[in-house]
Amino acid sequence: MNSNDDANEPKPVLEAKVQAELGKKLQQVYSDVISEPVPDRFLDLLQELENSSSTKR
């Protein structure tokens, strides 16, 4: 990707007020999911990935 790609990206279609309202609604819908703890298995996998990438440096 080069710097000209940014100039070719479409501008947002929704007004700022609509975007803000949509953001609030999405937060309401997903607030329970966001507050859930990360499963131990996922944390273990992240740790394994971190360990493997640090040993390759």
Order of alpha helices (4+ residues) and beta strands (2+ residues): alpha-alpha-alpha
